[in-house]
Amino acid sequence: MGWPGSYANASTKPPRAALPDAWPYCSHMKLRILLVDDHAVLRSGLRQALSQQPSIEVVGEAPTGSQAMALAAELHPDLILMDIHLPDMNGIEVSRHILNGQPGIKIIVFSSDTVRTLVDEALQIGVCGYLPKSSSVEELIMAIESVMAGKLYLSPEVSGDILADYRKSLRSDAQPLKPLLSEREKHLLRLIAEGRRNKEISAELGVSIKSVEAYRSRLMKKLGCSSSAELVRYAVRQGIAEL
């Protein structure tokens, strides 16, 4: 079942997608979600679909970027479903602002626009997932579960384009072998590919945030990468991480 068809005007309830056994929230600890989209009909459909999950609570809705930032600061949601094209500002900029102030919040971009430049930019700022609005309710729930488990989630439509680019570059470029990585460098690369932010990586590795930034910088220089998105592509291409 895809979007943006609205469940609000449907005569039957949306199908209930069962959450996986690994779902980290229980009945007394609901996952608090903020919806950000300028279309009220879509927000209503999302709210109705998500309300079928007993472990999910939609705590707020925002039709604009400025309202999204205000509600994120007020409500402290666990996860935000973020549209890209909002009336007052770009959803990626809204996400950047929110993550700068509240790095613990998980953000999944839920947009009809899956242009590669937008996907790359979203990954660079720390967004944890990217889905087109044509995704089914079941895939949306799968993405939420994956992101809340600390993983990066890209829909097949998005990851398919990225992998196609990898294959094309492997066929067309006769590049020299990349330098060998230590186990610690591979660990760092896996965490970056999973969409972990510096604060989370710091806790995982037991080092300071400044050290994480220094390690990331050295890793980018060693691999000849100019962005976090390029590090992710390298990790997937080398089999160090999976999308």
C-alpha positions in Angstrom: 0.0 0.0 0.0 1.5 3.3 -1.1 1.2 7.0 -0.3 -0.1 9.7 -0.7 -3.5 8.0 -0.7 -5.1 9.1 2.5 -6.5 6.7 5.0 -8.5 9.6 6.5 -11.0 9.3 3.7 -11.0 5.6 3.3 -13.9 3.4 4.5 -11.6 0.8 6.0 -8.7 0.9 8.3 -5.1 0.6 7.0 -3.5 -2.9 7.3 -1.7 -3.3 10.6 2.0 -4.0 10.0 3.4 -6.1 12.8 6.5 -4.8 14.4 9.5 -7.1 14.4 10.4 -9.1 17.6 13.6 -6.9 17.9 11.5 -3.8 18.3 13.2 -2.0 21.2 10.1 -0.4 22.7 7.5 -2.0 24.9 4.0 -1.1 25.9 5.1 1.2 28.8 7.8 2.9 26.7 6.3 4.1 23.5 8.3 5.5 20.5 7.4 9.2 20.2 7.2 10.4 16.6 6.8 13.9 15.1 5.3 14.2 11.6 6.6 17.0 9.4 4.8 17.6 6.1 2.8 20.5 4.6 0.0 18.2 3.4 -2.6 17.7 6.1 -4.2 14.7 4.3 -0.8 12.9 4.2 -0.2 13.7 7.9 -3.6 12.3 8.7 -2.9 9.1 6.8 0.4 8.7 8.5 -1.0 9.3 11.9 -3.8 6.8 11.3 -1.4 4.1 10.0 1.1 4.6 12.8 -1.6 4.6 15.5 -2.2 0.9 14.6 1.1 0.2 16.2 0.7 -0.1 20.0 4.3 0.9 20.6 4.1 4.1 18.6 2.7 7.5 19.7 2.5 10.4 17.3 3.1 13.3 19.6 2.9 16.2 17.1 2.5 17.4 13.5 4.1 20.3 11.8 3.3 21.7 8.4 6.3 24.0 8.2 10.0 24.0 9.0 9.8 26.6 11.7 7.0 24.8 13.5 9.0 21.5 13.2 12.0 23.1 14.9 9.8 24.6 17.6 7.9 21.3 18.3 11.2 19.3 18.3 12.5 21.5 21.0 9.3 21.4 23.0 8.3 17.7 22.6 11.7 16.0 22.3 10.5 13.2 20.0 12.5 10.0 19.5 12.0 10.1 15.8 10.9 12.6 13.1 9.4 11.8 9.7 10.6 14.7 7.6 9.4 15.9 4.2 11.9 17.7 2.0 9.8 20.4 0.4 8.2 22.6 3.1 6.6 26.0 2.5 9.2 28.1 4.4 12.4 26.1 4.2 14.1 23.0 3.0 13.6 19.8 5.1 17.3 19.1 5.0 18.1 22.5 6.6 15.4 21.9 9.2 17.0 18.5 10.0 20.4 20.0 10.2 19.1 22.6 12.7 17.3 20.0 14.8 20.3 17.6 14.9 22.7 20.4 15.9 20.6 21.1 19.0 19.3 17.6 19.7 21.7 15.0 18.2 19.9 12.1 19.9 16.8 12.5 17.7 16.5 10.1 14.7 15.3 11.6 11.4 13.9 9.7 8.5 13.3 11.7 5.3 9.9 10.7 3.8 9.6 12.5 0.5 8.5 12.1 -3.1 11.9 13.6 -4.1 14.6 11.0 -4.2 17.2 12.9 -6.3 20.7 11.6 -5.5 22.0 15.0 -4.5 19.3 15.3 -1.8 20.0 11.8 -0.6 23.7 12.5 -0.3 23.1 15.8 1.5 20.7 14.2 3.9 23.2 11.4 4.8 26.0 14.0 5.2 24.1 15.9 7.9 23.2 12.7 9.9 19.7 11.7 8.7 19.2 8.0 9.5 16.8 7.0 6.7 15.4 8.0 3.4 12.1 6.7 1.9 9.9 7.8 -1.0 6.2 8.5 -0.3 5.3 5.6 -2.5 6.6 3.3 0.2 4.2 0.9 1.8 3.2 1.1 5.5 5.1 -2.2 6.1 8.3 -0.6 4.7 7.8 2.5 6.8 7.5 0.4 9.9 10.6 -1.6 8.8 12.5 1.6 8.4 11.5 2.9 11.8 12.5 -0.3 13.5 15.9 -0.3 11.6 16.7 3.3 12.5 15.8 2.9 16.1 18.1 -0.1 16.3 20.9 2.2 15.3 21.1 1.3 11.6 20.9 3.3 8.4 17.8 2.6 6.3 17.5 3.5 2.6 14.6 2.2 0.6 15.3 -0.2 -2.3 14.5 2.6 -4.8 17.1 4.9 -3.2 19.8 2.3 -2.5 19.3 0.8 -6.0 20.4 4.0 -7.6 23.4 4.2 -5.3 24.5 0.7 -6.0 24.0 1.2 -9.7 26.4 4.1 -9.5 28.9 1.9 -7.6 28.8 -0.7 -10.4 29.2 1.9 -13.1 32.2 3.4 -11.3 33.8 0.0 -10.9 33.4 -0.8 -14.6 34.6 2.6 -15.8 37.3 3.5 -13.3 40.7 1.7 -13.2 41.6 3.2 -9.8 44.5 2.0 -7.7 43.8 -0.2 -4.7 42.8 1.7 -1.6 45.1 1.5 1.4 44.5 -1.2 4.0 42.5 -0.2 7.0 43.0 -1.2 10.6 40.2 -2.9 12.5 39.6 0.3 14.4 39.3 2.3 11.2 36.9 -0.4 9.8 34.9 -0.1 13.0 34.7 3.7 12.6 33.8 3.4 9.0 31.0 0.9 9.8 29.6 3.3 12.4 29.7 6.2 9.9 27.9 4.1 7.3 25.2 3.2 9.8 24.5 6.9 10.2 25.9 7.3 13.7 26.6 10.8 14.8 29.9 11.9 16.4 28.4 11.8 19.9 27.2 8.2 19.4 30.5 7.1 17.8 32.4 8.7 20.8 30.4 6.6 23.2 30.8 3.4 21.1 34.6 3.8 20.8 35.2 5.3 24.3 37.0 8.4 23.0 36.2 12.1 23.0 34.1 13.8 20.3 37.2 15.7 19.2 39.1 12.5 18.8 36.2 11.1 16.6 36.4 14.2 14.5 40.1 13.8 14.1 39.8 10.1 13.2 37.1 10.9 10.7 39.3 13.6 9.1 42.3 11.2 8.9 40.1 8.4 7.5 38.7 10.7 4.8 42.2 11.9 3.8 43.5 8.3 3.8 40.7 7.1 1.5 40.7 10.2 -0.7 37.0 11.0 0.3 35.7 14.5 0.5 32.5 13.8 2.4 30.7 11.4 4.7 28.6 10.3 1.8 31.7 9.2 0.0 32.8 7.3 3.1 29.5 5.5 3.1 29.8 4.6 -0.6 33.4 3.3 0.0 32.3 1.2 3.0 29.5 -0.5 1.0 31.6 -1.0 -2.1 34.4 -2.6 0.0 31.9 -4.8 1.9 32.7 -3.2 5.2 29.1 -2.1 5.7 25.7 -2.9 4.2 22.9 -0.5 3.2 
